[in-house]
């Protein structure tokens, strides 16, 4: 028998934003006066009717969510993925009653608790102990429940020694651990989780994932919003892909993740025509960044067996020592590796400076190195001897991304192996193997 | 309800979220969140008294110094009469207490939502809890000032009468009087951020309009009823009656009018607040 705990029917959420109307070629005092008078009139009207005042004279309605329908059974762990602005967080906000829907209807059976951000309501002046009670109450636990779970929470967070210290003196790691520990010990029938696993060190993240898995094992319903495809695949069986405010796909998790990765905007080249608008500062500005193949053409997809070149064009506006770091990130948000431009010779910080002018740096990525899937890069240009974070002239996350494909043709690391290799591993290098018969 | 789940004997709460749906069990929901209310009030208080010793001293010093100034200006310089045979300073302080309670509660409650914006945008709870819980903080300040009053009464060897028993009633009235406009302003404050600048004005203006520095007996009889349109008049008169003794008495029609105004503002505040409540998270 079906046991639906969340049922959303044609759910919609509308926001109204304002624009300034285009003023034509030049501005006249009369126009300005008229416009001000008009907007004053609008504002007075809004004020009188108790509507929010919105800047700008043309209003636009934006549907952050539109016609979203789904049903969730008791005990299901459902992942929600989608690009930024796809409506994931808005959906959770409606389900957790923070925001009211503008259309449609949701029926929820059972107690809902949401972890939209760990540490919500933590007060820096209060001690760890006090914050456990405060945060617990905010998340919807009763005093009795918190008392019962108190020791467990403290043990999970590993902060026994600091319970009577104000949390403002905690390290950020301790803070996050305590915050997650409280949230993890909630016992609602339905748990909404948004991106909390993006915090803490790797070991703690593992612990969090384990805890989430336990929660799912206990038969509670979990809705899990994340950009971490790995976590989604480990925890969920079913996954909803959101796109532009509606459900793009609702189905089995690996299928949904695949769909999402394919649809993810593969912005394989970026360039900036205007120097002032290009990423960077008065020292250096990025002019373009792109992936090209061996033949010099740019493309969104590359066969994994072929080498690829990452081409970075930048303009030095002020003589300076510069270094470029590139982080390679896989579609599953795995941080694969960092590479620096080949320029780093001699003692760190004593390199000859770049003189003013335009430069091109190319990074040669050999074939048979990266696994299939999405590859995106984060780019830093900075000045040695300082670290990238201390002197970032350019800091561009997900600057460009391409899809590396496995054509399934014989060759490469695959050889003639005919089956699916899987998206899990980030690299698929072709290693040297020897096999010889040692005895007969 | 839910007939399918035989394993859970307690029928589950079924929640329906729809645009513009008025909460049927609004007050029941508020009751369910009573623990959060207490804990938020406790948080505000403990943070306040943890952070700054100055804060505590200030809570005592401000009404006390204002009382001294008022006693000198109105009692000595303007030579206004006191209530009955009560010392002027005592009469002023008896009014200072409810006035400080009112103005603090109003100020704190109307800033409460903006000050807790991150909570509002991250967690659901009946929003009414927030401004109401902050009112409790001003009540603690009030209790501290009450100690000063006792000190003053000992100093002037002024014994209170049986009327003192009614004091809690007037304290409650002062809190309710501040909550009404407080709720309204806090809701407006979320929408129009510059609305907060109105509050210091109300507080400053109100101090002189209300009979804090002088007895309401100095108001000509024909204006008395009109004067009682200010709900603080009824409350302050009540406080003086409780603390200074029955001789002065309460001007009954005026008190009734003050009461009506308080109830009206409370109704207005709550209904405005409830109307805007659901959009807070979008606006904040």
HADDOCK unambig.tbl for C-alpha pairs under 7 A between the chains (distance, minus, plus):
assign (segid A and resid 52 and name CA) (segid B and resid 191 and name CA) 5.98 0.50 0.50
assign (segid A and resid 96 and name CA) (segid B and resid 124 and name CA) 6.51 0.50 0.50
assign (segid A and resid 97 and name CA) (segid B and resid 124 and name CA) 5.68 0.50 0.50
assign (segid A and resid 98 and name CA) (segid B and resid 121 and name CA) 6.54 0.50 0.50
assign (segid A and resid 98 and name CA) (segid B and resid 122 and name CA) 6.87 0.50 0.50
assign (segid A and resid 98 and name CA) (segid B and resid 123 and name CA) 6.17 0.50 0.50
assign (segid A and resid 98 and name CA) (segid B and resid 124 and name CA) 5.05 0.50 0.50
assign (segid A and resid 98 and name CA) (segid B and resid 281 and name CA) 6.14 0.50 0.50
assign (segid A and resid 99 and name CA) (segid B and resid 278 and name CA) 6.51 0.50 0.50
assign (segid A and resid 99 and name CA) (segid B and resid 279 and name CA) 6.72 0.50 0.50
assign (segid A and resid 99 and name CA) (segid B and resid 281 and name CA) 5.82 0.50 0.50
assign (segid A and resid 99 and name CA) (segid B and resid 282 and name CA) 6.58 0.50 0.50
assign (segid A and resid 100 and name CA) (segid B and resid 19 and name CA) 6.20 0.50 0.50
assign (segid A and resid 100 and name CA) (segid B and resid 278 and name CA) 6.03 0.50 0.50
assign (segid A and resid 100 and name CA) (segid B and resid 279 and name CA) 6.97 0.50 0.50
assign (segid A and resid 101 and name CA) (segid B and resid 18 and name CA) 6.13 0.50 0.50
assign (segid A and resid 101 and name CA) (segid B and resid 19 and name CA) 5.26 0.50 0.50
assign (segid A and resid 102 and name CA) (segid B and resid 19 and name CA) 5.12 0.50 0.50
assign (segid A and resid 103 and name CA) (segid B and resid 18 and name CA) 6.93 0.50 0.50
assign (segid A and resid 103 and name CA) (segid B and resid 19 and name CA) 5.85 0.50 0.50
assign (segid A and resid 104 and name CA) (segid B and resid 18 and name CA) 6.29 0.50 0.50
assign (segid A and resid 105 and name CA) (segid B and resid 16 and name CA) 6.96 0.50 0.50
assign (segid A and resid 105 and name CA) (segid B and resid 17 and name CA) 5.61 0.50 0.50
assign (segid A and resid 105 and name CA) (segid B and resid 18 and name CA) 4.76 0.50 0.50
assign (segid A and resid 106 and name CA) (segid B and resid 16 and name CA) 5.62 0.50 0.50
assign (segid A and resid 106 and name CA) (segid B and resid 17 and name CA) 5.07 0.50 0.50
assign (segid A and resid 106 and name CA) (segid B and resid 18 and name CA) 6.74 0.50 0.50
assign (segid A and resid 107 and name CA) (segid B and resid 14 and name CA) 6.92 0.50 0.50
assign (segid A and resid 107 and name CA) (segid B and resid 15 and name CA) 5.67 0.50 0.50
assign (segid A and resid 107 and name CA) (segid B and resid 16 and name CA) 4.52 0.50 0.50
assign (segid A and resid 107 and name CA) (segid B and resid 17 and name CA) 6.47 0.50 0.50
assign (segid A and resid 108 and name CA) (segid B and resid 14 and name CA) 5.71 0.50 0.50
assign (segid A and resid 108 and name CA) (segid B and resid 15 and name CA) 5.00 0.50 0.50
assign (segid A and resid 108 and name CA) (segid B and resid 16 and name CA) 6.31 0.50 0.50
assign (segid A and resid 109 and name CA) (segid B and resid 12 and name CA) 6.23 0.50 0.50
assign (segid A and resid 109 and name CA) (segid B and resid 13 and name CA) 5.94 0.50 0.50
assign (segid A and resid 109 and name CA) (segid B and resid 14 and name CA) 4.56 0.50 0.50
assign (segid A and resid 109 and name CA) (segid B and resid 15 and name CA) 6.25 0.50 0.50
assign (segid A and resid 110 and name CA) (segid B and resid 12 and name CA) 5.38 0.50 0.50
assign (segid A and resid 110 and name CA) (segid B and resid 13 and name CA) 5.47 0.50 0.50
assign (segid A and resid 110 and name CA) (segid B and resid 14 and name CA) 6.43 0.50 0.50
assign (segid A and resid 116 and name CA) (segid B and resid 122 and name CA) 6.08 0.50 0.50
assign (segid A and resid 120 and name CA) (segid B and resid 119 and name CA) 6.33 0.50 0.50
assign (segid A and resid 120 and name CA) (segid B and resid 122 and name CA) 6.99 0.50 0.50
assign (segid A and resid 121 and name CA) (segid B and resid 119 and name CA) 5.89 0.50 0.50
assign (segid A and resid 125 and name CA) (segid B and resid 47 and name CA) 6.41 0.50 0.50
assign (segid A and resid 126 and name CA) (segid B and resid 47 and name CA) 6.89 0.50 0.50
assign (segid A and resid 134 and name CA) (segid B and resid 39 and name CA) 6.31 0.50 0.50
assign (segid A and resid 137 and name CA) (segid B and resid 36 and name CA) 5.42 0.50 0.50
assign (segid A and resid 138 and name CA) (segid B and resid 36 and name CA) 6.38 0.50 0.50
assign (segid A and resid 142 and name CA) (segid B and resid 35 and name CA) 6.97 0.50 0.50
